[in-house]
Amino acid sequence: MGLFGEEYQADPHPALAELRRDGPVHRVVTPGGVAFWMVTRWAEARQVLADPALSKRQPVDGLPPELQAAMATQMLLRDPPDHTRLRRLVTAAFTARRIEALRPRVEEITDRLVDGLESPGDLIEALAFPLPFEVICELLGVPGDERGAFRGWSNTIILGQFGTAEFTEAIGDLVGYLRGLFDRKRARPTDDLLGALVSAEGDRLSSDELVSMTILLLIAGHETTVNLIGNAVYLLCRHPDQKKRLLDDPGLVPAAIEETLRLASPSATTTYRVTTRPLTLGEVTIPVGEQVLVSLLAVNRDAQRFTAPDVFDVDRVDGGHLAFGHGIHFCLGAPLARMEAQIALGRLLSRHPDVHLTVPWQDLRWRSGLLMHGLTALPITVAAT
Ligand code: HEM
């Protein structure tokens, strides 16, 4: 049973369960010949994600020189002290107050999208995909009439293939647009995240760092949140008893989102880390200079950590999933993603308690690749049959 191919995409868990049973870490070689180590158990995942001897520093190759710096200074590809400084600067602007202030807008956007749902229709296209994009525009402060172009570049970058001419052109256009937007916000300050970042006093982000940070927020926060909303609705449609629990007690919606994060982790793996000294996990010692990644899908179903790990249970109270990572790179956007997903699920169920799949769940198609875990489409009806 392998990690590549249609069988894995349709259901990755049998292959991951086999690896997890065999040991905490495994050497994997992709069909393209790239070798890395994959961690499949929870305890070792926590160890790896918090280990300062694993470096996140990665070169960004394959872009024209003028775009290189604008892409490569992002904090997800940095170690301390660079990472510490970048994370401190953005955390000062990405406050709980700013996220909470977005709540009424997120509710408004969600209601509009839920009102527009067609039956039958595709929940990904109609709700899960547009919602996080509109919310990130609100958070960053992209003016309403400029969002069409912004959406075009963003979609090409998120859905496109790194290295293609189309992809590079979209990055170039986006970088140019962002530089102009920052200039406008410097000249006329705005009360949004980018406004706060450009007008920070004292130590502040350089122009390349600002571009890099904005693109990171856009990319890190979009597809992951699309997958979380889609996976939550999928799991509830697949488990009508659990859906009924939520309809009887809507206070369980946050717990259902946490259970989705655990059971169907939207970011299937963390991004790469590289060993800077030999790393021993179980009986394996990984040499220096090797790539390591954590399969969040595997570790969040580790029976050594979770009781009945394969069961979707909205009454589960033991928490502890690693879907947002762990350690210094723990997801900056977790509170925002949770808020969006809770609102989306809550509003969808209260408006359409009868939502259900129009195809058997086994026929649904999942996005390919090891990094993300989300549906390409989620065909639903919202009218009672
Ligand atoms: C980092 C998952 C939504 C911004 C991470 C990491 C994970 C993750 C696993 C750690 C990567 C690693 O250690 O290699 C998710 C999931 C999301 C989500 C599952 C939605 C369900 C968001 C949102 C934003 C965001 C909405 C922002 C708008 C970031 C940033 C980092 C990050 C900036 C890098 C933090 C650092 O390097 O210090 N995310 N994310 N994420 N995420 Fe998220």
Boltz pocket constraint, residues with backbone or C-beta under 6 A from the ligand:
constraints:
  - pocket:
      binder: B
      contacts: [[A, 49], [A, 75], [A, 76], [A, 77], [A, 87], [A, 136], [A, 216], [A, 217], [A, 218], [A, 220], [A, 221], [A, 222], [A, 224], [A, 225], [A, 228], [A, 265], [A, 266], [A, 267], [A, 269], [A, 270], [A, 271], [A, 272], [A, 322], [A, 323], [A, 324], [A, 325], [A, 326], [A, 328], [A, 329], [A, 330], [A, 331], [A, 332], [A, 333], [A, 334], [A, 336], [A, 337]]
      max_distance: 6.0
